[in-house]
Amino acid sequence: MEIAEKQTKISLLQCKVGSLVTSNITVFKLRP
């Protein structure tokens, strides 16, 4: 059970990081 909990936490962190990266990329692209 502990391993599954760690995997879920890691996946959530990856999702947060991915969303931050995508938002940063969009901001850079919108800049002239």
Summary of the structure (lengths in Angstrom):
residues: 32
radius of gyration: 14.2
end to end distance: 49.1
largest distance: 49.1
contacts: 55
relative contact order: 0.11
helix: 91%
strand: 0%
